[in-house]
């Protein structure tokens, strides 16, 4: 998951989303729009919503989603302790099968923090 550089991941994700929008019909475009709308600030903060997205992705074991939400959590200012606490919930809900993904989350988190210091 953390193998690709973050900028490469973000660029590829944007290009792939643009391709989906090129070929996708109205239903697909509505779904994608709803996906972006649900993470906007509402009664819950954007930080909280990204943590929920990360934990949900962890439990579902979707590597791309985990990577995306980990990056978003970092960009929204999630602390190390907040991240660990949320991931602990994912571990309890998802069980030991989530451990390989948790390793990758922390590896990516470390990379994000290291890149910010450069």
N, C-alpha and C positions, 0 to 999 in steps of 0.2 A: 504494500500500500504506500509506504513512504519512499519507495524506490524511485519514482519519477520526481524530478524537481517540481516544486510547488507551482512555479510559473508555467511550466509545461502542462501540468495537470489542469490548471485554470484555463489556459488557452485552448487546450483540447476539449474541455467541457463546454466552453463557449461555442467553439466551432461545431461540435456535435449537436448542441441545442439549436443552433442556427439551421443546421441541416434538417433536424426534426421539424422545425417551424416551416421550412421550405416545402416539405412533403406532407406534413401532418394536416389533417382535416380540422374542422371546427371543434369537434369533441376533444381532440388531443390538445389543441391550442388552449381551450378552456381549462383543461386539467393542468397544464403547465402554468397558466395564469393563476389558478387557484393555489398551486404549490408556492408560488412566490408571494402571493398575498397573505397566506396563513402565517408566514414568518415575520410580518410587519408588526410593529408595536401596537398593542391593543391593551386589554386588561392585564395581560402578561407582558413582561419586557421582552425585547428581542433576545437578550442574553438567555432568559429562561426558555424561550422557544427554541433557541439553537441547542441548548442542553437537552431538551426533550427530543429534538430531532436526532441528536447524536446517540442518545440512549436507545431510541427506537431503531435506528440504523444498526447499532451494535447488536441488539437482540435479533434483528432480522439477518445480521451478518452480511450486509451489503458494503463491500469494500469501497466502492466509489462514493457512496452516501456517507460512510464513516469519514472518509478523507475530507469530503466537502464540508461536513458539519464540524469536524475538528478545526479546519481552517477558519470557518465562520466563528466558532467559539473563541478562537484566539483573537480574531479581528474585532470581536465585540467586547473584548476585555475580560474574559473569564479568567479567574485566578487558577493557580495550580490546585488549590484546595477544593474549589468549586468543581473543577474538572474531575478530580479523583472521587469526590463524593457522588457525583452523577454517574460516573462509570461504575462505581460500587453497586448502584441500583441496577444497572444493566447486567452486572455479573450475577446478582441475586436472581433477577428475573430470567436471564438467559442461560445461566449455569456455566459450567466449566468449558463448554464449547466456544464461549466468547473469549476465552483467554488469549488465543492467538491474535485476535483482533485488538484486544486491550494492549497487547505488547506493541502492536503497530501504531495505535493511537499515541501511546507515550513516546514512541520513537519519533513520530511526526511532530508531536508537541515540543520535544527537545530540539528538533530541527527548526521549528518556527521561532523558538526563543533564541537559538544560536544565530539565525539569520537576522533577527532584529538587532542584535548587538553589532553586526558588521557595518 
